[in-house]
Amino acid sequence: MMVMLPCLVLALLCLLRAEAEIPVQPDFDTEKFAGTWYVVATASNCSVFLKMKDGMKSSIATISFTPEGNLAMNLAWPMLDKCQKFELLFQRSGQAGHYMAAQEKREICVMKTDYSHYAIMHQLQHNEQGTSVVLQLLMREQDLSAELLQNFKELLPSVGLTQDMLTIMLKSDQCTKATR
Ligand SMILES: *[C@@H]1O[C@H](CO)[C@@H](O)[C@H](O)[C@H]1NC(C)=O
């Protein structure tokens, strides 16, 4: 028993660490990351998302950064027959590439990006039901590349998600018309 206990504690600490440490794109460059992104695929274990994920349309995120390094996102989301718009502001949290929204209810982190084609964004959303994980594949173009989708799928288990939680967003021009 005396020997078992420290092992258990250690195992628990490892679990906690694994959950907290999501890798952030090294040398994250805000200037290169700013601009328009299409959300082409999303995976999440949020129960609301899982109920409505089929038939979701691709949203457009226009990202800019304040002089303090905070991230501002204008989200245009085709919903019912309209283009719904949301403005979100995330405060930089520690290193660039990691941000937190008001009341720390939402945390986002840019795990990987090549700036010109794709980005993988990890989100934690804290609400009454607990914490849900959201992983999104963002692209500069609305056309999804099979190779990027494959890489995205391979990342899911590392953030605690499974393939059945994934949805490819349907292409839509509802919001492109409105933003151009
Ligand atoms: C979602 O997955 C994360 C990581 O595995 C877990 O901590 C969380 O409790 C899950 N949330 C729900 C709503 O299942």
Ligand as a Chemical Component Dictionary entry (heavy atoms), coordinates in Angstrom:
data_LIG
# 
_chem_comp.id                   LIG 
_chem_comp.type                 NON-POLYMER 
_chem_comp.pdbx_formal_charge   0 
_chem_comp.three_letter_code    LIG 
# 
loop_
_chem_comp_atom.comp_id 
_chem_comp_atom.atom_id 
_chem_comp_atom.alt_atom_id 
_chem_comp_atom.type_symbol 
_chem_comp_atom.charge 
_chem_comp_atom.model_Cartn_x 
_chem_comp_atom.model_Cartn_y 
_chem_comp_atom.model_Cartn_z 
_chem_comp_atom.pdbx_ordinal 
LIG C1 C1 C 0 -14.994 15.745 -23.665 1  
LIG O1 O1 O 0 -13.696 15.181 -23.698 2  
LIG C2 C2 C 0 -12.809 15.692 -22.703 3  
LIG C3 C3 C 0 -11.427 15.111 -22.971 4  
LIG O2 O2 O 0 -11.476 13.732 -23.151 5  
LIG C4 C4 C 0 -13.355 15.353 -21.320 6  
LIG O3 O3 O 0 -12.518 15.899 -20.334 7  
LIG C5 C5 C 0 -14.756 15.947 -21.185 8  
LIG O4 O4 O 0 -15.327 15.584 -19.958 9  
LIG C6 C6 C 0 -15.657 15.466 -22.326 10 
LIG N1 N1 N 0 -16.910 16.198 -22.252 11 
LIG C7 C7 C 0 -18.091 15.645 -22.505 12 
LIG C8 C8 C 0 -19.265 16.549 -22.450 13 
LIG O5 O5 O 0 -18.211 14.449 -22.742 14 
# 
loop_
_chem_comp_bond.comp_id 
_chem_comp_bond.atom_id_1 
_chem_comp_bond.atom_id_2 
_chem_comp_bond.value_order 
_chem_comp_bond.pdbx_ordinal 
LIG C1 O1 SING 1  
LIG C1 C6 SING 2  
LIG O1 C2 SING 3  
LIG C2 C3 SING 4  
LIG C2 C4 SING 5  
LIG C3 O2 SING 6  
LIG C4 O3 SING 7  
LIG C4 C5 SING 8  
LIG C5 O4 SING 9  
LIG C5 C6 SING 10 
LIG C6 N1 SING 11 
LIG N1 C7 SING 12 
LIG C7 C8 SING 13 
LIG C7 O5 DOUB 14 
# 
